[in-house]
Amino acid sequence: MRKISSLKRIRKDWILYLMLLPGMLYFVIFHIIPIVNMKLAFQDYRIIGENVWVGMKHFEQLFSSPAFKDVFMNTVIISTMKIIFIFPIPILVSLLVNELRFGPYRKYVQSVSYLPHFLSWVVIAGIWITLLNPVNGGVNVIRDFFQLPSLDYMTSKEHIRWVLVYSEMWRSAGWDSILYLAAILKINPSLYEAARIDGASTLQQMRYITLPALMSTVVTLFILNLGFFMSAGFDQVFNLMNDSVLSVIDILDTYVYRIGILNGQYSYATAAGLFKGVIGLVLILGTHFLSKRLTRKGVW
């Protein structure tokens, strides 16, 4: 009976299920099928003939490689910087947007903050490279106005990681605030009315009403973000990297791309990718159970 009712629902809403099809195909092709082929990490790939089982050979090579150690540290540093400096920004944006009372201006602010999310990293990289141009870029024009020396941010090992952080912040802060705004809209308005009657200021209302109501959303998104901790942003790094700064922003994803796609070391690249996936799984499970123990809130 349950199967029949499910089929009836699918027939009734077939257009909606058809709209889901591209997304489902994406996850099947790029997320489920690769799991099956992870066995390649334990084999020597052969173009002709069957692959040869070699056990932990590629992992031993991976962990003994100085290049991999440098790439791993770059990934950890960049991901940590993004978690610390970017994760709180959408929360702040949602709190500020929620305080905008003039409807048209609020919609304008939301539209402008959401727009960068829909740009590809090719376009965003072009914008930031132009903006940071050492000759006539907007940032160096401002520095020149204050009689400060010009800086080439895109070739500076000292600054390039901060370029990654700020460009990611500019792209994602507005879009990521949507979930927090949705959680804020679910808060009972009578709580704010009672607080105002009691003389609570706007900051006090944020502290004692809005932020506690957001905590479950914050915890869930933080745990999910940690699951992608080892994915420091392939598209972003690939489009912003150059030979001058490769040693400080070369991450696991770009390393896997280079040794796997460009050099044809498919088994070795699969081992690196599997290692990254296992680290992500451990982080998300560990954070979830720790959060459940401390706050009784988690992903499930």
Disulfide bonds with the S-S distance in Angstrom:
none
